Amino acid sequence: MHRRDALAVLLASLAASRAAWAQGKVYRIAWLSGTAVVPGPMYDVFVAAMRDLGWVEGRNYSVDNLLYEGHSERLAVIAADAVARKFDLIICAGTPPTVAAKKATSTIPIVFYFLGDPIGSGVVASFAHPGGNVTGLGGLGPGIYTKMLELLKEAAPKATRVAMLVNSTFSLHAGFFADAEAAARLMRLTLRPVEVRSPDDMDSAFATVKREKPDALLILGQPFLVGQGPRVAKFAIEQRLPTMVPFEGVVNDGILMSYGSRLIDDIRRIPHYVDRILKGTPPGELPVEQPTRFYLTVNLKTAKAIGLMLPASLLSRADVVIE
């Protein structure tokens, strides 16, 4: 479809949305994610925020949670199915489903969240003017991982070799290396990248880390890793590895620490986009919102289990300390 034709279809769809809203249509929303969101506590937050805007689940909208369970190769088929089923809007958790959904449709509105690099991954043209049928919440920049590395070094000052679980096909991960290597040299650290692209790679990654015997472990963000928290925590504790992740929730599973934005902050803001889009605002006119706050969470129980004494200066800056 030519760009002009796609724009005409999108505008017609938005005009129909305005009419449907006035007539009390029940909008159908597809939610693409690696782990189940519906039902669950995150979805409850979404439903409450939608209700605050006047939307009632079942009366004004319904949600189908389409899962790819960390297997990105399934996403093209899942996204195509969502388009074929003619959902009114698609919500995407992270980079892989957003990219797949954008490839599958240029007309159905797409709202993403917790996406590290919207511009580098080709999802939007810019933060201020996304363009097309896609917008949402995200955009950390490579500097977030440099900060994570600094905090990990502060927690384990004797560490000199750090293994990183990384996906080289992610633009944010690829962009991280130059900054991270420069920061690592200043901190006298050696980085050892270990490739992980899906849950199927976890066993081989663990075997590599175990063989390499690093002093610490840094895990770069991927959506499927949210559901791998207990598995990673068990391995890290067994290997007595101080471990840093970007997802706060998995620190409750036993991982030592996390630094990053909170998923729930994004979930609360998704209805802001859904409301405006379903009432007729083109997605490309809604700026991408970037995180404004980052949280440090530390698990003291894990620190004790691996024999690590965390400095008071680090603990005093933590937003959450699990004891």
Order of alpha helices (4+ residues) and beta strands (2+ residues): alpha-beta-alpha-beta-alpha-beta-alpha-beta-beta-alpha-beta-alpha-beta-alpha-beta-alpha-beta-beta-alpha-beta-alpha-alpha-beta
